[in-house]
Every structure is written in structure tokens, then in C-alpha cells.
Amino acid sequence: MAIATGVAKQLIYKVQSALGTKATASSAQALRRVTSGLELNKGTFQSNEIRTDYQISDFRHGSRSVSGPIDGELSPGTYGDFFAAATRQDFAAVTPITSVGLTITGSSAPYTVARGTGDWLADDVKVGDVVQLSVGTLDAANITKNLLVASVIAADITVYPLNGSAMTAEGEIAGCTVTVMGKKSFVPTTAHTNNYYTIEHWHSDINQSETFIDCKVNTAAVTISPSGMATVNFGFLGRNQDLDTSQYFTSPTAATTTGVTAGANGLLMVDGATVGNVTGINFDVNGNMSTEEVVGANVTPDVFAGSVTISGQLTILLEDATYSAMFADETEASVVIALTTANTAAADFISFTMPRIKVGGNSKDDGQKGIVQTLPFTALFNGAGGSGIATEQTTLSIQDSTL
């Protein structure tokens, strides 16, 4: 008898049209993974009768539900659907700014990109956006290069090239285009999405299909270290499972082939300034979802959404009182993490912006090494942001260059 192996297991998913409606079998998406641990769960209970034979006479199964994680290495374009489900807003493109005159100044990063006419704020460019300049007769050092926006006012933006390369001062150069790359999603204030997924484990070596139905993304955890691949973990809650000996999602779209991001490639920015002494950062998006058991049915009626909360931890080498003061004085800050798949100027990337965080501690280790301070933080709603403002009105914004 054949034994199932991990390398023969396929992970495939598709968004459902509604709660209780299993996704149709066509046009599903194969997904890259490190592991997938989705499982059917059941409550169990047994008889408490006192019997003269000193034995238990009945044991029963209760309500069914689905839970478990999908772990992966963070790659652009791969987990966009699940990140959008975590923020509860689909990814959308920002309209490019065309036919604008640009002047670039500065001898080293950050560089200033000024426009002759128009308004960066009105055109919806935000702190934490990654943009590229093109068209016109711009110098080769300034075009098709990922530029992380550190600050925005009506006439100017300041930017850092993600790969650390130099830009060339010039201008005014007419007829340029400025593009916020890929698409963005953020936790919105209204019109939240409510997506359900059908997810299949297809064990091709034993012809066994496990199809999980009415699954929702409850949590999303991102972990970034300086000497490893960035990783992501999505925690799911669902309602039920089907078993079969035939694959349900036949002929799915092939999994993405984009590169994997790493902590060594990209930039971390705190309060508009890049930081180079961080030893690690992670954060969790928690949808605080729940299921409820009901009388007369063996599945929960729904997966119920709660508030979206975001918390994380930053570890950083101790070099001054900046972060100690941030904790002592209860000072708020912004955090931007932009990770690329290579150190080239236009490499694929995914970025995360938290416009407003507050540190909840500042502990330090000790030893014959560089001292590391650990700062747990909570991301807060940025009510001061929004349309025509330099920041989004949200807790977390995500940008993916390949969507």
C-alpha cells in the first residue's frame, strides 16, 4: 500500500461565491507552501451515567469545524488573496501620474523628487508607497528603480532607492510618469470584504482529496530575520470538510514563480528614517474570528468576524536612547518594511506600512556581544490619514509589486 508523502501533496484554493457554497472546480489556484496543516475538528463528549457494570456506554461526536495554518516563504504575488482577506479589502491599483515635470535633488539618500505642477497628496501618494519614475528623458540612474517614499508634501516627496543605489540630480524634466507599483490593500473603515475559501489537499500518490469548505483567514503572521527568508503564516477557520478519491480542483492555475523575499534585501524605516541595526521584526494580524456550536446542526452556522488587531515585536541593537525614550515617553512612531526578491533596482517586492504604532516594552539582553533591545508594539488606527493626506487612514497597508 502506498504511503502519502509531502512532496506529492498539492495545495489548491479558490474563493467561494458565498457562505455555504463550495467553490466550483474550475479556475482554482495552486499555492506554494512550506506546510499546510488544515484539519477537520470535532467536539466530543461521553455519557456520564453511573452504571453497575462500572463502564462507559456511549461516546459521541459533536459540532464540526476546520482550523489550521498554511506556512510559506514570503513571495510577491503568491499570497495576495489571503493578505486581502486579512485586511478585509481587495488589492487595487493607484492611478499613475502622467505628463508631470520632475526635478530630482540630493547627493545621497534620501533624495527629493519635486514636481513642477500638481499635488502629490491629491494624487494619493502615501508615505510607505514604493514608486518608479519613467518616460521623459530622465537619467538612467533615476528610471525603473524602486523608490520608497519617506515623506510627502504637496510639491515634494523624499525617497530612498530600495537597493541602495545612487540617483542623479537633474531637472526639471518634462513628460514623466510616476507609478505606485503593483496594487495596495489596507484595513478599511467601511465596505469590508468577507471572503470564504474552498481549500483542497490533494494527495496524488494515494488518490485522496481533503476539501475544506467555508474557510476564512483569521490570522496572518509575518516574520523577518536578517539571515533568512521572510516567512508568512496564515491561520484559517472553516466549517466543514469533504473527502474523496478524486481531485476536486482539476487543472488549477500553476503556482507563482516569483522570488522569495529576505530580510537582507530591502529597507526598514521608522518615522521616515531608514534603520540599519535591526536584528529582527515580526508582526501578527489577528481577525479575532470565532465559531459557535448550535443545537440541531453538526456544523457552525458561520465563521464570525471580530476586530482586526495588529501587534508585533522589533529587536534592535542598542546604540542610543531613541527606543528607550520611545517606551518611557509613550511616543508613537510609524514603521515601513519593504522587502525585495533581489538587490536589483526594479526587483519584485512586497511592503507593509503601519502609520501609527506604540511600543509596550523595552527589555535588553546582556553578554559578550552587541546588546539587543526587544520592543513589543501594537499598531493603532491612524484616524488622521486618508484622502489628500500623506498617510492612509488605517492600521496596516500592504503593497505588492506583482499584483
Backbone hydrogen bonds, N-H to C=O, Kabsch-Sander energy under -0.5 kcal/mol:
donor,donor_aa,acceptor,acceptor_aa,energy
8,A,5,T,-0.6
9,K,6,G,-1.0
10,Q,202,W,-2.3
12,I,10,Q,-0.5
12,I,200,E,-2.1
13,Y,29,Q,-2.3
14,K,198,T,-1.8
16,Q,196,Y,-3.4
18,A,21,T,-0.5
21,T,18,A,-1.7
22,K,20,G,-0.7
29,Q,13,Y,-2.8
30,A,253,T,-2.8
31,L,11,L,-2.9
34,V,35,T,-0.5
34,V,71,D,-3.4
35,T,71,D,-1.3
37,G,69,P,-3.5
39,E,67,S,-2.3
41,N,65,S,-3.8
43,G,63,S,-1.6
45,F,60,R,-2.0
47,S,58,D,-2.3
51,R,49,E,-0.7
54,Y,51,R,-1.4
60,R,45,F,-3.4
62,G,43,G,-4.6
64,R,298,N,-3.8
65,S,41,N,-2.1
66,V,238,G,-2.1
67,S,39,E,-1.9
68,G,236,F,-1.2
70,I,234,F,-2.3
71,D,35,T,-2.6
72,G,232,V,-2.8
74,L,230,A,-2.6
75,S,73,E,-0.5
78,T,75,S,-1.6
79,Y,75,S,-0.7
83,F,79,Y,-2.6
84,A,80,G,-2.5
85,A,81,D,-1.8
86,A,82,F,-1.9
87,T,83,F,-2.2
88,R,84,A,-1.6
89,Q,84,A,-1.7
92,A,184,K,-2.4
97,I,178,V,-2.9
98,T,96,P,-0.6
100,V,176,C,-2.2
102,L,173,I,-2.4
103,T,114,A,-2.5
104,I,170,E,-3.1
105,T,112,T,-2.3
111,Y,159,V,-2.5
112,T,105,T,-2.3
113,V,157,I,-3.2
114,A,103,T,-3.0
114,A,112,T,-0.6
115,R,155,A,-2.0
116,G,101,G,-2.1
120,W,154,A,-2.5
123,D,119,D,-1.6
124,D,121,L,-1.7
125,V,120,W,-2.0
127,V,390,A,-3.2
128,G,149,V,-2.7
129,D,126,K,-2.0
131,V,129,D,-0.5
131,V,147,L,-2.6
132,Q,179,T,-1.9
134,S,177,T,-2.1
136,G,175,G,-0.8
138,L,135,V,-0.9
142,N,139,D,-2.2
143,I,139,D,-0.7
144,T,133,L,-2.2
146,N,345,A,-3.2
147,L,131,V,-2.5
148,L,160,Y,-3.2
149,V,129,D,-3.0
149,V,147,L,-0.5
150,A,148,L,-0.5
150,A,158,T,-3.0
151,S,158,T,-1.1
153,I,156,D,-2.7
157,I,113,V,-1.7
158,T,151,S,-1.8
159,V,111,Y,-2.8
160,Y,148,L,-2.0
162,L,146,N,-2.4
164,G,161,P,-1.5
170,E,104,I,-1.7
173,I,102,L,-3.0
174,A,172,E,-0.6
176,C,100,V,-2.5
177,T,134,S,-2.6
178,V,97,I,-2.8
179,T,132,Q,-2.6
181,M,130,V,-1.9
181,M,179,T,-0.8
183,K,400,D,-2.1
184,K,92,A,-2.8
185,S,398,I,-2.5
187,V,396,L,-1.7
193,T,88,R,-2.1
197,Y,215,C,-2.6
198,T,14,K,-2.7
199,I,197,Y,-0.5
199,I,212,F,-2.4
200,E,12,I,-3.4
201,H,210,E,-2.9
202,W,10,Q,-2.4
202,W,200,E,-0.6
203,H,201,H,-0.7
203,H,208,Q,-3.0
204,S,8,A,-1.5
204,S,202,W,-1.2
206,I,203,H,-1.2
207,N,203,H,-0.9
208,Q,203,H,-1.7
209,S,244,D,-3.2
210,E,201,H,-2.4
211,T,209,S,-0.5
211,T,242,D,-2.9
212,F,199,I,-3.5
212,F,210,E,-0.6
213,I,240,N,-2.6
215,C,197,Y,-2.7
216,K,237,L,-3.1
218,N,216,K,-0.7
218,N,235,G,-3.0
219,T,235,G,-1.8
220,A,285,V,-2.3
221,A,233,N,-2.8
222,V,283,F,-2.6
223,T,231,T,-2.3
224,I,281,I,-2.5
228,G,225,S,-0.8
230,A,261,T,-2.2
231,T,223,T,-2.4
232,V,72,G,-2.8
233,N,221,A,-2.2
234,F,70,I,-2.7
235,G,219,T,-1.9
235,G,233,N,-0.5
236,F,68,G,-2.7
237,L,216,K,-2.0
238,G,66,V,-2.8
239,R,213,I,-2.1
240,N,213,I,-1.3
242,D,211,T,-2.8
244,D,209,S,-1.7
250,T,248,Y,-1.4
253,T,28,A,-3.2
261,T,74,L,-3.0
262,A,340,T,-1.0
263,G,225,S,-0.7
263,G,228,G,-1.4
265,N,262,A,-1.7
266,G,264,A,-0.5
267,L,338,A,-2.2
269,M,336,V,-2.9
270,V,273,A,-2.6
271,D,334,S,-2.1
273,A,270,V,-1.5
275,V,268,L,-2.5
279,T,315,T,-2.3
280,G,315,T,-1.3
281,I,224,I,-2.2
282,N,313,Q,-2.0
283,F,222,V,-2.1
284,D,311,S,-3.5
285,V,220,A,-3.3
286,N,284,D,-0.6
286,N,309,T,-3.2
287,G,218,N,-4.1
287,G,285,V,-0.5
290,S,304,F,-1.9
292,E,302,D,-0.5
297,A,294,V,-0.9
300,T,64,R,-1.0
304,F,290,S,-2.9
304,F,302,D,-0.6
306,G,287,G,-1.9
309,T,286,N,-2.6
309,T,307,S,-0.7
310,I,379,A,-0.5
311,S,284,D,-1.8
312,G,377,F,-2.6
313,Q,282,N,-2.6
314,L,375,L,-2.3
315,T,280,G,-2.7
316,I,373,Q,-2.4
317,L,277,N,-2.6
318,L,371,I,-2.8
319,E,317,L,-0.6
325,A,321,A,-2.9
326,M,322,T,-1.6
327,F,323,Y,-1.7
328,A,324,S,-2.9
329,D,325,A,-3.1
330,E,327,F,-0.8
331,T,326,M,-1.9
333,A,357,I,-1.9
335,V,354,M,-2.4
336,V,269,M,-2.6
337,I,352,F,-2.9
338,A,267,L,-2.8
339,L,337,I,-0.5
339,L,350,I,-2.6
340,T,265,N,-1.6
341,T,348,D,-2.2
347,A,344,T,-1.2
350,I,339,L,-2.1
351,S,399,Q,-2.7
352,F,337,I,-2.8
353,T,397,S,-2.9
354,M,335,V,-3.1
357,I,333,A,-3.2
358,K,378,T,-2.1
359,V,331,T,-0.6
360,G,376,P,-3.3
361,G,376,P,-0.6
363,S,374,T,-1.8
365,D,372,V,-2.2
369,K,367,G,-1.9
373,Q,316,I,-3.0
374,T,363,S,-3.2
375,L,314,L,-3.3
375,L,373,Q,-0.5
377,F,312,G,-2.6
378,T,358,K,-2.1
379,A,310,I,-2.5
380,L,356,R,-3.3
382,N,394,T,-1.4
383,G,381,F,-1.3
385,G,382,N,-1.7
386,G,391,T,-2.9
388,G,121,L,-0.7
389,I,386,G,-2.0
394,T,392,E,-1.5
397,S,353,T,-2.4
398,I,185,S,-3.6
399,Q,351,S,-2.2
400,D,183,K,-2.5
401,S,349,F,-2.3
403,L,400,D,-0.9
